[in-house]
Amino acid sequence: MGSRTRDGERKPWTPERVVDASLARNLVGERFFTPRSVEPFGEGWDNTAFLFDRAWVFRFPRRESAVALLNNEARLLPSLAARLPLPVPDLELFAESGGERFPWPFAGYRLIEGQTTDDAEPGDAARTAAAPVLGNFLRALHEQPDEAPKDSLGRTDVVKLQRLLRERLPLVGIEPPAWVDEPIDAPDLTRLVHGDLHPGQVLFHDGRVSGVIDWGDAHRGHPGVDLSIAWSLLPASARPAFRAAYGPIDAGTWRLARLRALHLCAALAVYAKDRGDIVLQQKALGGIQRASTTEDA
């Protein structure tokens, strides 16, 4: 697979600008400090990241649409970080533009200790221990005042999610579960949400959750968007502990969270397949399997 679909449509993860280590070093050096070391730290749909002096993470948008996401983080995270029970990035260094060589903003924050779930590969014991921690974290987040824009992407549009799942799951060799097309009657709720919470956004250190990253999609939306992490990350036996820590979750919201989890993992699996990233694809398929298991409650 290339950078476009069969009908010529550009794929959402195709970069419009790519920052390499040399350019990243120059941009940070000109605006903030002279780095001793620069190491690649990862890339995704929206950003390329580098680790500076093994202490600072800088993120550079790969697509123009990601500029708004970085600006959203810069507005939200400084005030939010102190009010949550887990570490989140605090964008201490922010450049509105890199000049002619990189006309978009870029931002740096101190490294949070840990690895993403995809890299840490926590076993069932660590995932089970994470259940009440994540439930408590999301309860605190969803109780925060609305400080973000409203959802404009239809993240809980059930019909849209069902259509995308019917399209994407077969691309990775999976038949959509029968429950995918069942109607969902979830109440109209609005909370401050992370907006893109999947296993790749959760950090683990020494077998424990150590942080939650990548807040560009934070918005005022339905809590089911975030509660999906219980389906994509946790074993079925741990979900009751998650729900006990979070508090009451109505049946419609819980089913919406499950559908959203399956959607996120399917999108990651298709992305990984397109990139030839077999390891990430297998981990995304694991999330699909967890979200497809028999409901625990």
N, C-alpha and C positions, 0 to 999 in steps of 0.2 A: 504494500500500500504506500502511496506517495503522500504529498501534502494536500491533495484534493480528493474529493469523493468522485464516484463514477460520473456524476452529472456536472462535475467541474466546480462544485461548491467548496470553498476554502474551509479547511477543518479548523475548529476553534483553538486548537493548540499550536497551529502553525505560527512561528515567530515572525514578527514584522521587523524587529531589531534584535540583534544578538550582541551582547556585551561579553568580550573575552577577558581573561585575567589581566592583560596588559592595560586595556582601557579602564577596567574597574580600578586598578591601582592608580592610574593617573587621575581619574575623577575624584576618588576619595582623597588622594594626596593634595590636590588643588584646593579642596573645599574644607577638609577636616583635619587630617593628620598624615604624616608620612609613614606608611605601613612598613613593617619589617618583613611580613610574609603575607601572601595572598593564596588561598586554596579554593578550588571549586567546592561549593557546598550544596549544590542541587539545582534543579530546574523543574518547572512545571508548566502548566498551561499559561500562566500569567507572568511569572517572574524567573529571572536567573539570579542565584544567590552565590555569594562568595564569603569565605571566612577570613577575616583580617586579624593577624597577630594572635590567632586562636582565641580571640576574645570578643570580636565584633562581627556580626552578620550584616551584610549589606545586600539589599534586594533591588534589582533593576527590572522594570517592566519589559516584557517581551512583545506586548501588543498595546496599541493605543488605548483599547478599552480597559486595560489593566491600570492605566494612570488614575482613573477615578477610584479604583479599588485601593490603591496606595494612599491617595488623598483621604479616603474614608478612614483607613487605619490611623493616619496621622492625626485626624480630628478626634477619634474615639478613644484610642488606647491610653494616652497619657492620664486621663481621668479615670479610666475603667480599671487599670492594672491594680491599683491599691484596694479595690473593693471586691476582689474575687479571691476565693480560697486556693487557687492554683496560680503559678506564675504564667503570665502572658507577655508577649513582646512589648517593650516600652520603647517606642521610636524616639530615641534621644537625639539622633542626628538626621536632619531632613534637608535635602537640597531641592529647591523648586525646579531646577533645570541643570543639566550638565553641559549646557552650551551647544555649540554647533555639532560637536561629535555625538552628543546624546541630549536632545532637546527636551527630554521628559524628566520628571522628578525621580529621585532615588533616596533610599532611607537606610539608616543603620541602627541596630539595637544590640545590646549586650547579649552574648550567647547564653541561652538557657541550657542548663546541664541536662543531658539526656539525648536519646535518639528517637526518631519517629517510630511508631509501631511497626512500620514496614521494615525498618533496619534493626530494631531491638528484638523483634520476633518473640514477644512474650508468650509463655505457655498458658495453659488453661488456669493454672494457679494464680499467675499474675493478672490475667484478665478478670478472674473472679474477684480478686482483691481490689481491682480498679472499679468495680461496679458501684459501691457506695460513694467512692471518691468522685466519680463522674456525675452521679446523681445529685450529690450535694453541690458540686460546681455548677451544674446547669440550673438547679433551683436558685442559687444566688444570682446567676447571670440573668435569668428570666424575671427576677424581681427588681432589676435595675430600672431606673427611669428610661423612657424612650429617648435615645440620643442619636438616632441613626435614621437614614431615609427609609421610606416604605419599600416593601418588596415590589420591584418592577419587572421581575423575570418569571413570575408564575411558578415559584418553587414548590408550591403545594397545589398546583393545578392537577387534579387527579387524572383527568382525561389525557392531558399532555404527558404526564409521567407514564401512564399505561401505554400510550402510543410509542414513546421512546423505548420502553422496555421490550415491547414486541419487535421493535426494529433492531435493538442492540444485542439482546441476549443471543439470538441466533448467530450473530457475527462472531461470538466466542464459543459457539457449539452448545448452547444451552437452550432448551425449550422453556419458554416462560411458564412459571407455575400457574395452575388453574386459578388460584386466588387473585392473580394480578388484575384481572378484569372485573372483579367484584366491586360494586359501588361502595363508597366510603362516605359516611355521614359524620363529619367532624365539626365540632362547634367553631364558630368564627372567633378565634382568639388572636390577640396581638401582643407580642412581647419583644424585648430586645433579644435577638438571637445571633449566634455566631454565623449561621447561614451556609456553611460549607463543611460541616463537621463530619469527617470520616476518619478511619484509622490513621491515615497519613498525616493528620493534624494533631495527633495526640503523642506526647513525648513520654518515654519511660526511662528511668534511671535506677539501676540496681533492683529491677523488678517492680518498681512503683511508678505511678503516674507522676511526672515531674513538670508538666506544662501543657498548654494548648496554644498552637500557633496559627498563623495565616488568617487574619481577621478582615481581609478586604471585602468579604461578602456580608459583613455584619449589617443587619437592618432590622426594622420593625416588622415582624412577621409572625408566622404561626410557630409555636414551640415544637410542633412535630418535626420541623426541619432539623432541629438539634437532637431531639430524642431518638432519632434514627441511629445514633451511635450505639445505643443499647442492642440494636439488631445487627449492626455490621461488625462490631468489635467484641461483644461479650458472648460467652457461651450461654445457651438457653437457661442453664441452671442458675446463672448469676443475675438474670434479669429481675427476679423478685427483689433482690437486695438493691438494685438500681432504683426500682420503683418506690421502695420503702424510703430511700434517702431523698428522692426527688419530691415525693408527695403525690397526691391524687392525679391520675392520668385517666381520662375517660376513654372508652373503648374505641371511639372514632379516631381520636388523636393517636392512640397506640397503633392502630392499623395504618394510619397515614405515615407514621414514623417508619413502619416496616416497609411500606412502598417506597418511601424516600431513600431508605438504606439500600434497597435493591437497585434503585436507579443510580445512586452514586457509585456503587461498586461495579455496576455494568458499564458506566461511563469510563471508569478507571481501567477496566479490563480491555475495552475497545482501544483506549488511548495506549495502553501498554503493548497491545498486539501491534498497533500501527508503528510504534517506536521500536519494536523488536525486543522489548524488555521482558524477557520470560519470567524473571523473578517477580517483578511487580505484577505481571499478569496472574501468576499463580496465587499471589496474596489477594488480589482483587477477587479471584474466583473463590478463595476461602471466605471472603466477606459475603459473596453471593450465597454460598452454601449456608453460612450462619443465618442470613436473613431469610432463607428458604426453609429453615427448620420449623417443626411444629411449634405453634405459639405456646408459650409457657403458662399463660394465665387466661 
